[in-house]
């Protein structure tokens, strides 16, 4: 058993969290992760309305009696979704764990505290993590440069960012970005982390509701299989390398590109088609560098059990053997 402040805080068996993922964080995956002893996270905005989120929470409860959470990502948009209504749906459904991301969770903290909800906020820098701690979050996920999605603009990898955060904060810290297996779990614990957050690895599981073509493609990937887009727009995003993301990077290389020049290529609905229909070149889709470590497509139970068991073997075996 690997026990940390994170496992105690959230009442989970293993220090492993499945991060919220757009078009991926549905009840089937979340319940399977939680049933495996890790922490599954529904993605609120994958549901078209707050009412649909309430139904998805109920569906998840039908599949697991273990703890699970809901991700609420707040980002600046032209037509923002009703974030407050989604938050009300979360607390009204009795969910006690929320993963927040994007902007500061401060506007929602009073509501979450009223309902005794534990908040784990996702950050890409120590300074933002300290701010989140100051407004009362229970834990921090720190995203290193290796992560899928938006790694921030500081370009600090997990090997440095995780211990920096762990030393600076009083609340427990989970490492995200590059974590995918037993070796990286042990590394995270050695760096001061109290859990790992995995998105990319959980995509390549049997219960993830995305097309098999995507999962198979992930098992063929290596450490060069991602692209960084929007670098010139100071809104960096790490996605899987395909013809669409290559095209976006090429357009940006002109040095004068704007979002208008690429918005049709990066439309979220195009990425959704990739996941639903398996057309790998239809749009962009998120993947971290850890996709290089994806070698198979097991069930969540198989993957989590193997990850933790192998981590214990590393701690009890190889690390003990290197001591003089």
C-alpha positions as CSV (number, residue, x, y, z in Angstrom):
1,X,0.0,0.0,0.0
2,X,1.3,3.5,-0.9
3,X,-0.4,5.9,1.5
4,X,0.0,9.7,1.2
5,X,-1.8,12.8,2.3
6,X,-3.7,12.6,-1.0
7,X,-5.0,9.1,-0.5
8,X,-6.1,10.1,3.0
9,X,-7.6,13.4,1.9
10,X,-9.8,11.8,-0.9
11,X,-10.4,8.4,0.7
12,X,-8.7,6.5,-2.2
13,X,-6.6,3.4,-2.1
14,X,-3.8,4.4,-4.5
15,X,-2.1,7.8,-5.1
16,X,-3.3,7.9,-8.6
17,X,-5.8,10.4,-10.1
18,X,-7.4,10.4,-13.6
19,X,-7.5,14.1,-14.6
20,X,-10.6,15.6,-16.2
21,X,-10.5,15.4,-20.1
22,X,-12.9,16.9,-22.6
23,X,-14.8,14.3,-24.5
24,X,-13.2,11.5,-22.4
25,X,-14.3,12.0,-18.8
26,X,-17.5,10.0,-18.9
27,X,-19.1,7.8,-16.3
28,X,-17.8,4.5,-17.8
29,X,-14.1,5.6,-17.5
30,X,-14.5,7.5,-14.2
31,X,-16.3,4.6,-12.4
32,X,-13.7,2.1,-13.7
33,X,-10.8,4.3,-12.4
34,X,-12.5,4.7,-9.0
35,X,-13.3,1.0,-8.8
36,X,-9.6,0.3,-9.4
37,X,-8.8,2.3,-6.2
38,X,-7.7,5.5,-7.9
39,X,-9.7,8.7,-8.2
40,X,-11.9,9.1,-11.3
41,X,-12.8,12.6,-12.5
42,X,-15.9,13.4,-14.6
43,X,-15.5,16.4,-17.0
44,X,-18.3,18.8,-16.3
45,X,-18.2,20.7,-19.6
46,X,-18.2,17.5,-21.7
47,X,-21.9,17.5,-20.7
48,X,-23.9,20.0,-22.8
49,X,-25.9,21.3,-19.9
50,X,-25.8,21.4,-16.1
51,X,-28.8,19.1,-16.1
52,X,-26.9,16.6,-18.2
53,X,-24.0,16.8,-15.7
54,X,-26.5,15.9,-12.9
55,X,-27.6,12.8,-14.9
56,X,-23.9,11.8,-15.6
57,X,-23.1,12.0,-11.9
58,X,-26.0,9.8,-11.1
59,X,-24.9,7.3,-13.8
60,X,-21.5,7.2,-12.3
61,X,-22.9,6.5,-8.9
62,X,-24.8,3.5,-10.4
63,X,-21.4,2.1,-11.4
64,X,-19.3,2.8,-8.3
65,X,-19.6,3.4,-4.6
66,X,-16.0,4.6,-4.4
67,X,-15.0,8.3,-4.3
68,X,-14.9,10.3,-7.6
69,X,-14.8,13.9,-8.5
70,X,-15.8,16.4,-11.2
71,X,-13.6,18.7,-13.2
72,X,-14.7,22.3,-13.7
73,X,-12.4,24.1,-16.1
74,X,-13.0,27.9,-16.3
75,X,-11.5,29.6,-19.3
76,X,-12.0,32.9,-21.0
77,X,-14.4,32.5,-24.0
78,X,-16.5,34.7,-26.2
79,X,-19.6,32.8,-25.1
80,X,-18.8,31.3,-21.7
81,X,-20.9,28.4,-20.5
82,X,-22.9,28.8,-17.3
83,X,-20.1,28.0,-14.9
84,X,-22.1,28.8,-11.8
85,X,-24.9,26.5,-12.9
86,X,-22.4,23.7,-13.4
87,X,-21.0,24.3,-10.0
88,X,-24.5,24.2,-8.5
89,X,-25.1,20.9,-10.3
90,X,-22.0,19.5,-8.7
91,X,-22.8,20.4,-5.1
92,X,-26.5,19.7,-5.6
93,X,-25.6,16.1,-6.6
94,X,-23.6,15.6,-3.4
95,X,-20.2,15.4,-5.1
96,X,-17.4,16.1,-2.5
97,X,-14.3,16.4,-4.7
98,X,-13.8,19.0,-7.5
99,X,-10.9,19.4,-9.8
100,X,-10.7,23.1,-10.9
101,X,-8.5,24.4,-13.7
102,X,-8.1,27.4,-15.9
103,X,-8.8,30.5,-13.9
104,X,-8.6,30.8,-10.1
105,X,-11.2,28.9,-8.3
106,X,-11.8,31.8,-5.9
107,X,-15.2,32.8,-7.2
108,X,-16.5,29.3,-6.4
109,X,-14.8,28.6,-3.1
110,X,-17.5,30.0,-0.9
111,X,-20.0,27.6,-2.5
112,X,-17.7,24.6,-2.4
113,X,-16.9,25.3,1.3
114,X,-20.6,25.6,2.1
115,X,-21.1,22.1,0.8
116,X,-17.8,20.7,2.3
117,X,-16.3,20.1,-1.1
118,X,-12.6,19.4,-1.3
119,X,-11.0,21.3,-4.2
120,X,-7.8,20.2,-6.0
121,X,-6.7,23.0,-8.3
122,X,-4.6,22.5,-11.4
123,X,-1.7,25.0,-11.9
124,X,1.2,25.3,-14.2
125,X,3.4,27.5,-11.9
126,X,4.3,27.7,-8.3
127,X,3.1,31.3,-8.1
128,X,-0.4,30.3,-9.2
129,X,-0.3,27.3,-6.8
130,X,0.5,29.6,-3.9
131,X,-2.5,31.9,-4.9
132,X,-4.8,28.9,-5.0
133,X,-3.6,27.7,-1.6
134,X,-4.3,31.1,-0.2
135,X,-8.0,31.0,-1.3
136,X,-8.5,27.6,0.5
137,X,-8.0,24.7,-1.9
138,X,-7.3,21.4,-0.3
139,X,-4.6,20.2,-2.7
140,X,-2.8,21.2,-5.9
141,X,-2.1,19.5,-9.2
142,X,1.1,20.9,-10.7
143,X,1.3,20.6,-14.5
144,X,4.8,20.2,-15.9
145,X,5.8,21.1,-19.4
146,X,5.3,17.5,-20.5
147,X,1.5,17.6,-20.0
148,X,-1.2,17.4,-22.5
149,X,-3.4,20.5,-23.1
150,X,-2.1,23.8,-21.8
151,X,1.3,23.5,-19.9
152,X,1.5,27.3,-19.4
153,X,4.2,29.5,-20.8
154,X,7.1,28.9,-18.3
155,X,8.2,25.6,-19.9
156,X,9.3,24.0,-16.6
157,X,9.3,20.2,-16.7
158,X,7.9,18.1,-13.8
159,X,11.4,17.1,-12.7
160,X,11.9,20.6,-11.4
161,X,8.4,22.0,-11.1
162,X,7.0,19.2,-8.8
163,X,9.7,19.5,-6.1
164,X,9.6,23.3,-6.3
165,X,5.8,23.2,-5.6
166,X,6.0,20.6,-3.0
167,X,8.6,22.6,-1.0
168,X,6.7,25.9,-1.4
169,X,3.2,24.7,-0.4
170,X,1.6,23.4,2.8
171,X,-1.2,21.5,1.0
172,X,-0.4,18.2,-0.7
173,X,0.7,18.3,-4.3
174,X,0.0,15.9,-7.1
175,X,2.4,15.7,-10.1
176,X,1.0,15.9,-13.6
177,X,2.8,15.8,-17.0
178,X,5.0,12.9,-18.0
179,X,3.5,10.5,-15.4
180,X,2.3,7.2,-16.8
181,X,3.8,4.2,-15.1
182,X,5.4,2.7,-12.0
183,X,8.7,4.4,-12.6
184,X,7.2,7.8,-12.9
185,X,5.0,7.2,-9.8
186,X,8.0,6.4,-7.7
187,X,9.8,9.4,-9.2
188,X,6.9,11.6,-8.2
189,X,6.9,10.4,-4.7
190,X,10.7,10.9,-4.5
191,X,10.2,14.5,-5.8
192,X,7.8,15.3,-3.0
193,X,4.6,14.6,-4.7
194,X,1.7,12.8,-3.0
195,X,0.1,11.4,-6.1
196,X,0.3,11.4,-9.9
197,X,-2.4,12.7,-12.2
198,X,-2.7,10.9,-15.5
199,X,-4.8,11.8,-18.5
200,X,-3.0,10.4,-21.6
201,X,-2.4,7.0,-20.0
202,X,-6.1,6.7,-19.0
203,X,-7.1,7.4,-22.6
204,X,-5.5,4.2,-23.6
205,X,-7.7,1.9,-21.5
206,X,-10.5,-0.3,-22.4
207,X,-13.1,1.8,-20.6
208,X,-12.1,5.1,-22.2
209,X,-15.0,6.0,-24.5
210,X,-12.8,7.0,-27.5
211,X,-12.3,5.2,-30.8
212,X,-10.0,2.2,-30.9
213,X,-8.0,3.8,-33.7
214,X,-7.0,6.5,-31.3
215,X,-5.9,4.0,-28.6
216,X,-4.0,1.9,-31.2
217,X,-2.2,5.0,-32.5
218,X,-1.1,5.9,-29.0
219,X,0.6,2.5,-28.5
220,X,2.7,3.3,-31.7
221,X,3.8,6.7,-30.5
222,X,7.2,7.8,-29.3
223,X,8.6,10.8,-27.5
224,X,8.4,12.9,-30.7
225,X,4.7,12.3,-31.2
226,X,3.4,15.6,-29.9
227,X,3.2,19.1,-31.2
228,X,3.2,22.4,-29.4
229,X,0.7,24.8,-30.9
230,X,-0.2,28.4,-30.1
231,X,3.3,29.2,-29.0
232,X,3.4,32.5,-30.9
233,X,0.0,33.4,-29.3
234,X,1.2,32.7,-25.8
235,X,-1.4,30.1,-25.2
236,X,0.7,27.0,-25.7
237,X,-1.2,23.7,-26.2
238,X,0.4,20.2,-26.5
239,X,-1.5,17.9,-28.9
240,X,-0.8,14.7,-30.7
241,X,1.3,15.2,-33.9
242,X,-0.8,14.7,-37.0
243,X,-1.3,16.5,-40.3
244,X,-3.7,19.0,-38.7
245,X,-1.4,20.0,-35.8
246,X,1.6,20.1,-38.2
247,X,-0.4,22.5,-40.4
248,X,-1.2,24.8,-37.4
249,X,2.5,24.8,-36.4
250,X,3.5,25.7,-40.0
251,X,1.0,28.6,-40.2
252,X,2.3,29.9,-36.9
253,X,5.9,29.8,-38.2
254,X,5.2,32.8,-40.4
255,X,5.4,34.9,-37.2
256,X,2.3,36.9,-37.9
257,X,-0.4,34.3,-37.6
258,X,-3.5,35.0,-35.5
259,X,-6.1,32.7,-34.0
260,X,-8.4,33.5,-36.8
261,X,-5.9,31.9,-39.2
262,X,-6.2,28.5,-37.5
263,X,-9.5,28.5,-35.7
264,X,-11.2,26.3,-38.2
265,X,-8.4,23.7,-37.9
266,X,-8.5,23.6,-34.1
267,X,-12.2,23.6,-33.6
268,X,-13.2,21.4,-30.7
269,X,-15.9,19.6,-32.7
270,X,-13.3,18.4,-35.1
271,X,-11.4,16.9,-32.3
272,X,-14.5,15.3,-31.0
273,X,-14.9,13.5,-34.4
274,X,-11.5,12.0,-33.9
275,X,-12.5,10.4,-30.7
276,X,-15.9,9.3,-31.8
277,X,-15.3,8.2,-35.4
278,X,-11.5,7.3,-35.3
279,X,-10.5,9.6,-38.2
280,X,-7.1,10.5,-36.8
281,X,-6.5,13.3,-39.3
282,X,-9.8,15.1,-38.9
283,X,-8.8,17.4,-36.1
284,X,-6.4,18.0,-33.2
285,X,-6.5,15.9,-30.0
286,X,-4.6,16.3,-26.8
287,X,-1.8,14.0,-25.7
288,X,1.2,14.5,-23.4
289,X,4.7,13.4,-24.0
290,X,4.0,10.4,-21.8
291,X,2.2,8.9,-24.8
292,X,5.6,7.5,-25.6
293,X,5.2,5.2,-22.6
294,X,1.8,3.8,-23.7
295,X,2.5,0.3,-24.8
296,X,-0.9,-1.4,-24.4
297,X,-4.6,-0.9,-23.8
298,X,-5.5,-2.6,-20.6
299,X,-8.5,-2.2,-18.4
300,X,-8.3,0.4,-15.7
301,X,-8.2,-2.3,-13.0
302,X,-5.3,-4.0,-14.8
303,X,-3.4,-0.8,-15.4
304,X,-3.7,0.7,-11.9
305,X,-3.0,-2.7,-10.2
306,X,0.1,-3.2,-12.3
307,X,1.3,0.4,-11.8
308,X,1.1,0.3,-8.0
309,X,2.4,-3.3,-7.8
310,X,5.4,-2.4,-9.9
311,X,6.0,0.8,-8.0
312,X,6.2,-1.2,-4.8
313,X,8.7,-3.6,-6.4
314,X,10.9,-0.7,-7.4
315,X,10.8,0.8,-3.9
316,X,11.4,-2.6,-2.2
317,X,13.8,-3.9,-4.8
318,X,15.9,-1.8,-7.1
319,X,16.0,1.3,-4.8
320,X,17.1,-0.9,-1.9
321,X,19.7,-2.6,-3.9
322,X,21.5,0.6,-4.9
323,X,22.1,1.5,-1.2
324,X,25.7,0.8,-0.3
